[in-house]
Amino acid sequence: TGAIGLYNVGQSCCLNSLLQVFLMNIHFTGILRRITVPPRAAQKRRNVPYQMLLLLEEMQCGKQKAVSPIDLACCLSVYRVKLFVQYDAAQLFLTLWNLIKRQMKKPELVEELSCLYTICVQEHLSCQKCSFETKRNSSMLTLPLPVLNSSSHMLKTLEDCLQYFFHPEELTDHNMCFCEQCGKKTPFLQSMKLVRLPQTLTIHLKRFCFEKSAYIHKLSHYLPFPQDLDFNAVLTENQCQADDNEKAAWQYELFAVVAHSGSTSCGHYCAYIRSLTECKWYCFNDSEVCQVSWDDVKCTYGHSNLHWGETAYLLIYMKKRHQ
Amino acid sequence: MAQWQEVQSLANAYLEQVHQLYAGAALPMAVRQCLAAWIEDQNWRQAAEPLSSHARMLFHSLLALLGERLGSPGLGDEDFMLKHNLRKARRDLQAEFEECPEKFANLVANLLQEERRILRLGQAGGQGGAAPAPSAPPGSDREQQIQRRLAEFHAALQEAERTFRHLEDLQDTFDFCFKVHYLPGEDRASDPQYTQQIQALQAKLQILDRQRREVLAQMQQLLGRSETLRDFLQQELGAWQERQQRACLGAPADTRLCLLETWFTELGQGLFQLLQLLRALGDLRQKVTYERDPLKAETPLLEQRLRELLSYLLQRAFVVEQQPSMPNTCKRPLVLRTASKFSARARLLVRLHDRNHRMEAKIHIDRDPPKIKGFRKFNILTSSSKTLLAGDSPQDGLVCDFQYLTLKEQKDSRSGKGSKGAGEGPLVVTEELHLITFTLAYAYCGLELELETSTLPFVIISNNNQFSSAWASILWFNMLSGDPKDQHFFSVPPPAPWPRLAEVLSWQFESVAERGLSKEHLLMLAEKLFGSKPSLESTLAWSKFSKDGASGFSFWAWLDAILGLLQEHLKQLWKDGLILGFVSRKQEKKLLKGKRTGTFLIRFSESILGGVTCTWVEHPESGPPAFRAVVPYTAAELASLALPDIIRDYQLLVEENIPENPLLFLYPDTARDEAFGPYYSHRQEGNLTEQKKYLNQRLIRVSSRQANESWQTEEELVAATENLETLQLQPGGLGTLQPGGLGTQQPGGPSPLPPGSSGTLQPRGPGTLQVMARSPGTLQPGSPAVLQPSSPGMLQVMVTSPGMLQPGPQGLEPPRPLQVGSGVSEMLQSGIGDLEPQLVLQLVPEGQGTLQVGPGGVGTLQVLPGGLGVLQQVGPEDQGTQQAGPGAVEPQLVLQLVPEGQGTLQVGPGGSGTLQVLPGGLGTLQPVAGDTGILQQVGAGDAGLLPLVLETVEPLLVPEGQETLPPELRGLEPLPGSADMRDLLQSLVEELEPGSGMLEGLEPAELMPDALEATDEGLGPELAGSAALLDASDPFLPQPEDAALPAASSLFAAAADFPLLHIDANDFQ
């Protein structure tokens, strides 16, 4: 089978899960295979994309059940991504991606990589008094979706979370901003408009709740996500800032789920990935890989009575091929 | 284990893949075959890892085993070739892999994995290819998925256990080496040998560490998969709970738990096994641990997760298998009556328990009572706890069976009752929902839990008459409540969507009479409920379902009465689809219009509770088709005569015509006897030669009408008695008799009942007027006659006065009539404008009576054996009046003489009479036209309504050729009132007794040769109380929309205790 496990080399389940998500993505490996190999051995050891490529090669050629990502882990530790440390998958994903991007020498690859992963949004701030408006374009690697609304009620579905995320927010009282035109602090309306969605869209469900100061707890409630996601059906016209061509391509299907089990202080990550070549779901638990079904993936929706079970944390959607 | 065996049983296409797999493999299939079990039992994957010494060990074991097999006698000469192949294989393997046993391990691991893949494909393909069993129930797909996943789960668990054992070995080796070689404290850094040993030790530790992580990863994976399984099982359990709820409502649903029990037990077992494995891992850590030991961080995490999963599974697995129900109403569970026994049973689907631990189950009622004012509190009498004994019934599972429970209301239960808030009164009793909670102290494998589960809400009643409305509540709750524990449901009961309600109503019929409601039935009901346009979005409010009703009863009361009727009397007919049942009048006409005359259908009455009627079509020579329906029969009638028999014998009396049965073809066009033949009751075969004490009786139902098509509506019950003792009175009717009421009545002489006396008749609305006169000797003043109206349109006069009118030595001439004044009829009519009173006169044997019916009365004279009756009908209003209003009445007389009976029927002007003489009967019909010599004057409250002598009436003569009438008897002279009855009767006896040819053609069953003995001896004691009375509770409501023929409902029910009719020998002189 095409799915090979990665040995846990020291609380590396989070890294392993993310690596699997990267390496099972043929769009990413297409870029990775074209990197320039560093000339010297020392450079090789310190080059993250190169080590990833090596790992990929090892996974694909060997008839092993699993391979050990120890070299890559060592390489990463150079960049302060240490072993035996618990990571937040969303954060580690960002770190990894930035390392890869930075160490890819060819600009066209960097361009492609950005194009593959980044989301473009336009932030709007408009004064409620004089309708003075400022706009700002920005890029994101993940859509960090809150799973609770402003009144701490649980949102029911992924679509609800998306709608809530793109819902304009009024900035009043002590949140008021200074309006250049009015010359004073006025209430503002803050909104975010979607400009572009990438081929590989990463959604981060903010299941870790920092609400009560230092105490972090995990929200494990039920939050279903669809296999097929059409952003045009989720967002309204004025939540988008894109032409029709772009919007027509906003048809996604689920590619991977990085799931977390356990509590905030102590947990385990695994990845459910749908093989793009075989169209089959696999579950990667470090060195253990097994073929699963959509039913297994659905089990990561969460459960309000089971707090230690697997809950989806990162959702990776893949743009559907244009019909 | 048996992977190789499974592989061999694959279909050819897949076997081919296996052959290909081994064709190029370094491991010959012969070796695989020879050492199948051993090979499958080893952890090759583990061994294949670099730095593993395991591979070498396995490789040499394999070679050794092969050597053993070669030398074993099992491989005899007959397997010479095999022996040769194995020897060669052994040599080849040794040559190829001696240096790199890891490669060999990897090879075997891959081969095994590939085998499994082919196996999966083959098995999946086999399922898809082979035609699935046609009887496979829906959902079996999910069933197979669960079975497959359970199997995979157990296989993975075994794999994990193998890995664990390997880890144990590794750890032991390491531990040993560590203790031997590692000598801290001594500075031996310079010793190269020591350094080497330490390095080797370090390598061993690396392997150990990896193995530990491997086991942990496997367990993570196992837990992940078991979560999916748990999810599946929970879904299945949810589906079962839904089924159970539906089954409670009467739906046909499979509520068996055995499959779920197996699954839950298997998963629970696996998880407990995993828990033990996890603990064993913890023990390993106790022995050897090191910095960054993965066991340290991950085992507690895994254990937390596993415990949570197990607790959740066990919590779910505790279910109420049997909802509380009383034993005799098991089709309607969840309605409990105080002080009546009931039972309930809970089951733990995870059939695992610790034999040394006592598990105690308890039940509580309303543990968290809802805060509803006046909510009654109950105690469970009898013990509320029970110990589950281990090993009690291993195959029956873990069951908490509470039987013989009873409930008692607490004394101060309704404390809030006194302070009823305005508009916020307590719920009615039948809307008060109660819960029983089961708890179970569970302990197994160190896991201790308090499991609990609740029944569905139930209603507690204290009287059976609340049962129907309590059941309505249960229906409503289970149909609509989203929360199975919502005791506040009826504070705001939601309306029911029609499709859902329709389904539930259909189940009611299905559970009572094994046939649900058809689309047409439901359409009719929807139209009834929602008007002419039922839509799928229509909803029905709870109050409209169970409380309000235009006709004085709610929709549910009406439907439940029909259900009761079906259950008691019409089950088989309904089940076999002979009852069309729910047909609107419009629809009924549409259906029957195009059918031939005499086509009929059976439907339920819409206007009375629990009534069933027949409607038939007639096509007159000119004009539109006419639709006739008979007044609905209720349980009271059907109790004495089953519907098929009614249909068989139903007679319509038409003027100038032979009485005929208008019911010829059951809609659409099945001949009556063909449709109902199998349901007719067996007629009793009589024996002519045998001296029988009584004639057999047969009840039939008739209606009559006039030839002029203005429907005369009357139905009569005629009884030829087989056994006079069966002519007993309805007990219900007796309790309300008011004997003293007519004490001042002066029936003596031809004077009518004074109209004023009717004030004491106490007609309670529509009722039957029963007149009973019992007078010894003559009808004396003060002889108690009772008029008791109880049923609309029925006037029943009973004369049990043996001496009266008896022409004998005393020679009372002329017969003194008992007259019923028109005031009585008027009174009846005043209540219901269009009521048509009927008069039934029944003369019991030896009784003689003259009955005069006033205007507006319809009379029937029925003379029982030996009785002699004179019925005098006084002409009422003229025809014109009668036809003008609905209240108009055409008097009808039916005189039926049963064998040995004699009767004189006198029909007044304007009246019409039918004389029907049963075998052996003697009848005279005397039309009285103008000449009132015999006609008694009727005292009328309103003389204007009593015009005498209006028209001559054609008497209806005894029909010629009626098979039941012996020709010999036809010529008999009418017996004048002054004749010697005794002589005549005697002569009849003499004629009848020989049983000669004269009686040929009679139905033997109807002979009652002994009947006359009673005449000679006076009224025998066995005749006491023999009279037919109406059941006072018989609601014959007017049928405006049924436009039916009112049915007589005189029934003979079992009750021999009619005190007024007790006659003893002193009554006779």
Interface residues (C-beta under 8 A of the other chain):
Chain A: T1 G5 Y7 N8 G10 Q11 K63 Q64 K65 F84 S261 G262 S263 C266 G267 H268 C270 C283 N285 D286 S287 E288 C290 V292 D295 D296 K298 C299 N305 L306 H307 W308 G309 E310
Chain B: R45 A48 N106 A109 N110 R117 Q145 A156 R210 R213 E214 L216 A217 Q218 Q220 Q221 L223 G224 R225 E227 T228 D231 F232 R292 P294 A297 E298 P300 L301 Q304 R305 E308 L309 Y312
